[in-house]
Amino acid sequence: MERKKFGVGILGTGWMATVHSKGYMAARCMFWPKSRWDVELVGVCGSSPQKGQAFAERFMVVNYHSSLDDLLADKSVTVFDNVTPDHLHVEPTLAAIRAGKHVICEKPIALKSSDAKRMWDEAERAGVKHLCCFSYRFLPAVRLAHDLIKDGALGRLYHFAGTYYQDQGSFEETPAEKVWYVAGSGVDQGIGTHLIDMSRFLMCDDISAVSGMRHTYITKRNSEKGVVDVDATEGFFTMLEYSKGSTGVMQCLGVANGKQSEFSVEIFGSGGSLRWDMADPNILWLYQSDTLTAKARGWIKINCTEPDHPFMDTWWPKGHVLGWEDGHVNMLAHFLDCLAEDRNVAPFGATFKEGYEVASIIEAIHQSAAEGRKLQVSY
């Protein structure tokens, strides 16, 4: 079988670049028996030539480049992967689109919906494929939850409840540089984007209205430059309405002392309910009202490692679990499948369209919090 060869150029050398680089290597090996593509890391550009060179040596990248222009001029780069900090997502990705590269961008693709819309519009005009990295969609238990809901296993959906808690900012003495969302773009953009996308993916519905609140708990922190003011969002909360009549609630917190990284969702419907927790990512809990007799009703624990569970025919014998990073492996393999077979990235993968819509929802929540009222979401 003739395989289509894709060369990946990575912008960034931080920890997410490590996740993606490992992901391409694992995707190539694990999906090889049934894939129609081959992939190679052909270029990397870091914040300094030294970082780029060190990264290239570590991950066997063919070339390291001293500038974005040089990376995009490399004809062997057919896929551009932006894993830089949030504020560097827009312009480099637009430059890659204009250079004719297929594009992958970590979430959030932009901090403003207007910028996200530009990215989506330009990618569509250029005819390149585009992926926004909502990787949790590609964990077996999450995909199984989506499939069950899509098939009507929960009946009419009533309510979504989701939380994403982290504790990195819990202590006042922690320097600002050590709290990722202080130096970054807040928990709303960093982890709230995942929660919003998860709700839309599992509910198979759009969010139509929001009533939000945001909060900063520690307004001053020590830093390398002395005491600094902090206004980054540390608490991000919202009530939701969906277009088909369901409701929802979301909570994101960066000062959840003792919660290192806890991401969990529950969905309730007329025919049953389900729940999932990232702390045990292979397990899906399912309750169905019409199962057996009333005396036998209860929650079923599904260990999503059977060969007929999503993705698992590619991985290990049943009973052997996948980890957080394997969602990225499955996501990147999906994108490469779509390139090789000229298939749509959506609906299973998130495109820049979904990235734009999530950005629009976040802006509506911000406005709702500022005005103290429920707002309709405009896309």
C-alpha positions as CSV (number, residue, x, y, z in Angstrom):
1,M,0.0,0.0,0.0
2,E,1.3,3.4,-0.9
3,R,1.3,5.8,2.0
4,K,1.0,9.6,1.9
5,K,3.9,11.2,3.7
6,F,3.3,14.2,6.0
7,G,6.1,16.3,7.4
8,V,5.3,18.1,10.7
9,G,6.8,21.5,11.6
10,I,6.4,22.3,15.3
11,L,6.4,25.8,16.7
12,G,7.3,25.7,20.4
13,T,9.5,23.5,22.6
14,G,7.7,23.5,25.9
15,W,5.9,20.6,27.6
16,M,3.0,20.5,25.1
17,A,5.5,20.3,22.3
18,T,6.8,17.2,24.1
19,V,3.3,15.8,24.2
20,H,2.6,16.3,20.5
21,S,6.1,15.1,19.4
22,K,5.7,11.9,21.4
23,G,2.1,11.7,20.1
24,Y,3.2,11.7,16.4
25,M,5.8,8.9,17.1
26,A,3.2,6.8,19.0
27,A,0.5,7.4,16.4
28,R,2.9,6.3,13.6
29,C,3.7,3.0,15.3
30,M,0.3,2.2,16.8
31,F,-1.9,3.1,13.8
32,W,0.6,1.7,11.2
33,P,-1.2,-1.5,10.4
34,K,-4.4,0.2,9.3
35,S,-3.3,3.8,8.4
36,R,-2.6,5.1,4.9
37,W,0.0,7.7,6.0
38,D,3.4,8.1,7.3
39,V,4.6,11.0,9.4
40,E,7.9,12.6,10.3
41,L,9.0,15.5,12.5
42,V,10.8,17.6,9.9
43,G,11.1,21.0,11.6
44,V,11.0,22.8,14.9
45,C,11.3,26.4,15.9
46,G,11.8,27.5,19.5
47,S,12.1,30.8,21.3
48,S,15.9,30.4,20.8
49,P,18.1,28.4,18.4
50,Q,19.5,26.6,21.4
51,K,16.1,25.4,22.5
52,G,15.2,24.4,19.0
53,Q,18.5,22.4,18.5
54,A,18.1,20.7,21.9
55,F,14.5,19.7,21.1
56,A,15.4,18.5,17.6
57,E,18.1,16.2,19.0
58,R,15.8,14.8,21.7
59,F,12.9,14.0,19.4
60,M,14.9,13.2,16.2
61,V,13.5,16.2,14.3
62,V,15.2,16.6,10.9
63,N,15.8,20.4,11.1
64,Y,15.6,23.2,13.6
65,H,14.9,26.7,12.5
66,S,15.8,30.0,14.0
67,S,12.6,31.8,12.8
68,L,9.0,31.1,12.0
69,D,9.6,32.4,8.4
70,D,12.3,29.7,8.0
71,L,10.1,27.0,9.4
72,L,7.3,27.9,7.0
73,A,9.7,28.2,4.0
74,D,10.7,24.6,4.6
75,K,9.0,22.7,1.7
76,S,9.1,19.4,3.7
77,V,6.7,20.9,6.2
78,T,3.1,20.0,5.2
79,V,1.5,20.2,8.7
80,F,2.1,23.2,11.0
81,D,1.6,22.4,14.7
82,N,1.4,25.5,17.0
83,V,2.1,24.5,20.7
84,T,3.2,27.9,21.9
85,P,1.6,29.8,24.8
86,D,-2.0,31.0,24.2
87,H,-1.1,34.6,23.2
88,L,1.1,33.3,20.4
89,H,-1.5,31.2,18.6
90,V,-3.1,33.6,16.2
91,E,-0.5,35.3,13.9
92,P,1.9,32.3,13.5
93,T,-1.1,30.0,12.6
94,L,-2.4,32.6,10.1
95,A,1.0,32.8,8.5
96,A,1.1,29.0,8.2
97,I,-2.3,29.0,6.6
98,R,-1.2,31.6,4.1
99,A,1.9,29.4,3.4
100,G,-0.5,26.6,2.4
101,K,0.2,24.4,5.4
102,H,-2.5,22.2,7.1
103,V,-2.7,23.5,10.7
104,I,-3.0,22.2,14.2
105,C,-3.3,24.7,17.1
106,E,-3.6,24.1,20.8
107,K,-6.6,25.4,22.5
108,P,-7.6,28.2,22.9
109,I,-6.9,29.0,19.3
110,A,-7.4,32.7,20.1
111,L,-8.2,34.8,23.2
112,K,-10.7,36.8,21.2
113,S,-13.5,35.4,19.1
114,S,-12.8,37.9,16.3
115,D,-9.3,36.4,16.0
116,A,-10.6,32.9,16.1
117,K,-13.1,33.7,13.4
118,R,-10.3,35.1,11.2
119,M,-8.4,31.9,11.6
120,W,-11.4,29.7,10.7
121,D,-12.3,31.9,7.7
122,E,-8.7,32.0,6.3
123,A,-8.3,28.2,6.7
124,E,-11.5,27.6,4.9
125,R,-10.6,30.0,2.1
126,A,-7.2,28.4,1.7
127,G,-8.6,24.9,1.6
128,V,-6.4,23.6,4.3
129,K,-7.5,21.2,7.0
130,H,-7.5,22.6,10.6
131,L,-7.7,21.1,14.1
132,C,-8.2,22.7,17.5
133,C,-6.7,20.4,20.1
134,F,-9.7,19.3,22.3
135,S,-8.0,16.0,23.0
136,Y,-10.4,14.6,25.6
137,R,-12.8,13.8,22.8
138,F,-10.3,11.1,21.8
139,L,-10.2,9.1,25.1
140,P,-12.2,5.8,24.7
141,A,-14.6,6.4,27.6
142,V,-15.4,9.9,26.4
143,R,-16.0,8.8,22.8
144,L,-18.2,5.9,24.1
145,A,-20.2,8.4,26.2
146,H,-20.7,10.5,23.1
147,D,-21.8,7.4,21.0
148,L,-24.2,6.2,23.7
149,I,-25.9,9.6,24.0
150,K,-26.0,10.0,20.2
151,D,-27.7,6.6,20.0
152,G,-30.3,7.6,22.6
153,A,-29.1,5.6,25.6
154,L,-30.0,8.4,28.0
155,G,-33.3,9.3,26.4
156,R,-34.1,13.0,26.4
157,L,-31.2,14.9,27.9
158,Y,-32.0,17.1,31.0
159,H,-28.8,18.4,32.4
160,F,-25.0,18.6,32.1
161,A,-22.7,19.2,35.2
162,G,-19.0,19.6,34.8
163,T,-16.1,20.6,37.0
164,Y,-12.4,21.2,36.2
165,Y,-10.4,21.9,39.4
166,Q,-6.7,22.5,39.8
167,D,-4.7,23.7,42.8
168,Q,-1.6,25.4,41.4
169,G,-2.7,28.8,42.7
170,S,-3.9,27.8,46.1
171,F,-1.1,29.3,48.2
172,E,-0.6,33.0,48.4
173,E,3.2,32.6,48.7
174,T,3.4,30.8,45.3
175,P,5.2,33.3,43.0
176,A,3.3,34.5,40.0
177,E,5.7,32.8,37.6
178,K,4.9,29.4,39.1
179,V,1.1,29.7,38.6
180,W,0.4,28.9,35.0
181,Y,-2.8,30.8,34.6
182,V,-1.4,34.0,36.1
183,A,1.3,34.3,33.5
184,G,-1.1,32.9,30.9
185,S,-4.7,33.7,30.2
186,G,-6.7,32.5,33.2
187,V,-8.4,29.3,34.1
188,D,-11.3,30.2,31.7
189,Q,-9.0,29.9,28.7
190,G,-6.7,27.3,30.0
191,I,-9.1,24.7,31.3
192,G,-12.6,26.2,30.8
193,T,-12.2,25.8,27.1
194,H,-12.0,22.0,27.6
195,L,-15.0,21.9,29.8
196,I,-17.1,24.0,27.3
197,D,-16.1,21.8,24.4
198,M,-16.8,18.6,26.4
199,S,-20.3,19.8,27.2
200,R,-21.1,20.6,23.6
201,F,-19.5,17.3,22.3
202,L,-21.4,15.1,24.8
203,M,-24.7,16.9,24.8
204,C,-24.6,17.0,20.9
205,D,-26.0,20.5,21.2
206,D,-25.1,24.2,21.1
207,I,-25.0,26.4,24.2
208,S,-27.6,29.1,23.6
209,A,-27.5,31.2,26.8
210,V,-25.2,31.7,29.8
211,S,-25.2,33.3,33.2
212,G,-21.7,33.6,34.4
213,M,-19.4,34.7,37.3
214,R,-15.6,35.0,37.4
215,H,-13.4,35.7,40.4
216,T,-9.7,36.4,41.3
217,Y,-9.0,35.2,44.9
218,I,-5.4,36.3,45.3
219,T,-5.0,39.7,43.8
220,K,-1.3,40.3,44.7
221,R,1.5,37.8,44.4
222,N,5.3,37.8,44.8
223,S,7.3,37.6,41.6
224,E,10.8,38.0,40.3
225,K,10.0,41.7,39.9
226,G,8.5,42.1,43.4
227,V,4.9,42.2,44.4
228,V,2.6,42.3,41.3
229,D,-1.1,42.8,40.9
230,V,-3.1,39.8,39.6
231,D,-6.3,40.0,37.7
232,A,-6.2,36.6,36.0
233,T,-9.4,34.6,36.3
234,E,-9.0,32.0,39.1
235,G,-12.7,31.0,39.4
236,F,-14.9,30.6,36.4
237,F,-18.5,29.5,36.8
238,T,-21.6,29.5,34.6
239,M,-25.1,28.2,34.3
240,L,-26.1,27.1,30.8
241,E,-29.0,26.7,28.5
242,Y,-28.8,24.5,25.4
243,S,-30.6,25.0,22.1
244,K,-32.7,21.9,22.5
245,G,-33.9,22.8,26.0
246,S,-31.4,21.1,28.3
247,T,-29.6,23.0,31.1
248,G,-26.1,22.8,32.5
249,V,-23.6,24.1,35.1
250,M,-19.8,24.4,34.9
251,Q,-17.2,25.2,37.5
252,C,-13.5,25.9,36.9
253,L,-11.1,26.7,39.7
254,G,-7.4,27.3,40.0
255,V,-7.3,27.4,43.8
256,A,-9.0,24.1,44.5
257,N,-6.6,23.1,47.3
258,G,-5.9,19.4,47.1
259,K,-7.3,18.9,43.6
260,Q,-4.2,18.6,41.4
261,S,-6.2,18.3,38.2
262,E,-9.7,17.0,38.5
263,F,-11.9,17.0,35.4
264,S,-15.3,15.3,35.7
265,V,-18.7,15.4,34.0
266,E,-22.2,14.1,34.7
267,I,-25.1,14.0,32.3
268,F,-28.7,13.2,33.3
269,G,-31.5,12.2,31.0
270,S,-35.0,10.6,30.9
271,G,-33.6,7.2,30.2
272,G,-30.5,7.2,32.3
273,S,-27.3,9.0,33.3
274,L,-23.6,8.8,33.0
275,R,-20.5,10.1,34.6
276,W,-16.8,10.3,33.8
277,D,-13.7,11.5,35.7
278,M,-10.2,12.2,34.2
279,A,-8.7,10.7,37.4
280,D,-9.8,7.3,36.1
281,P,-10.1,8.0,32.4
282,N,-10.8,4.5,31.1
283,I,-13.9,4.1,33.2
284,L,-17.4,5.2,32.2
285,W,-20.2,4.9,34.7
286,L,-23.6,4.3,33.2
287,Y,-27.1,4.1,34.7
288,Q,-30.1,3.1,32.6
289,S,-33.6,3.2,34.0
290,D,-35.0,0.3,32.0
291,T,-32.3,-2.2,32.8
292,L,-33.6,-5.4,34.2
293,T,-36.1,-5.0,37.1
294,A,-36.3,-2.1,39.6
295,K,-34.6,-4.2,42.2
296,A,-31.6,-4.7,39.9
297,R,-31.1,-1.1,38.8
298,G,-27.8,0.4,39.5
299,W,-24.7,2.1,38.1
300,I,-22.6,0.0,35.7
301,K,-18.9,0.4,35.7
302,I,-17.6,0.1,32.1
303,N,-13.9,-0.4,31.7
304,C,-13.3,0.9,28.2
305,T,-10.6,-1.5,27.1
306,E,-12.5,-4.0,25.1
307,P,-11.6,-4.3,21.4
308,D,-15.0,-3.0,20.3
309,H,-14.6,0.1,22.5
310,P,-13.5,3.3,20.6
311,F,-9.9,3.2,19.5
312,M,-9.0,0.1,21.5
313,D,-8.6,-2.2,18.5
314,T,-5.5,-0.2,17.8
315,W,-4.0,-0.5,21.3
316,W,-3.5,-3.2,23.9
317,P,-5.2,-6.5,24.9
318,K,-8.4,-5.9,26.9
319,G,-7.9,-4.8,30.5
320,H,-4.8,-2.7,29.6
321,V,-5.6,1.0,30.1
322,L,-4.7,4.2,28.2
323,G,-3.5,7.4,29.8
324,W,-4.1,11.1,29.4
325,E,-1.4,11.6,26.7
326,D,-3.0,8.8,24.6
327,G,-5.9,11.1,23.8
328,H,-3.4,13.3,21.9
329,V,-2.1,10.2,20.1
330,N,-5.6,9.3,18.9
331,M,-6.4,12.9,18.0
332,L,-3.3,13.4,15.9
333,A,-3.9,10.0,14.2
334,H,-7.4,11.1,13.4
335,F,-6.1,14.3,11.8
336,L,-3.6,12.4,9.7
337,D,-6.3,10.0,8.6
338,C,-8.4,12.9,7.5
339,L,-5.5,14.3,5.5
340,A,-4.6,11.0,3.9
341,E,-8.2,10.1,3.0
342,D,-9.4,13.7,2.4
343,R,-12.1,13.4,5.1
344,N,-13.7,16.0,7.3
345,V,-12.0,16.6,10.6
346,A,-15.4,17.2,12.2
347,P,-17.6,16.0,13.8
348,F,-15.3,13.8,15.9
349,G,-12.4,16.2,15.8
350,A,-12.7,19.9,16.7
351,T,-11.9,22.4,13.9
352,F,-11.3,26.1,14.1
353,K,-15.1,26.5,13.8
354,E,-15.4,24.8,17.2
355,G,-12.5,26.9,18.5
356,Y,-14.3,30.1,17.4
357,E,-17.6,29.0,19.0
358,V,-15.9,28.2,22.3
359,A,-14.3,31.6,22.2
360,S,-17.7,33.2,21.6
361,I,-19.1,31.3,24.6
362,I,-16.3,32.5,26.9
363,E,-16.8,36.1,25.8
364,A,-20.5,35.8,26.5
365,I,-19.8,34.4,30.0
366,H,-17.4,37.3,30.6
367,Q,-20.0,39.8,29.5
368,S,-22.7,38.1,31.6
369,A,-20.5,38.2,34.7
370,A,-19.7,41.9,34.1
371,E,-23.4,42.8,33.6
372,G,-24.8,40.4,36.2
373,R,-27.5,39.0,33.9
374,K,-28.2,36.1,31.6
375,L,-27.1,36.5,28.0
376,Q,-27.8,34.8,24.7
377,V,-24.7,33.5,22.9
378,S,-24.1,34.8,19.4
379,Y,-22.0,32.8,17.0
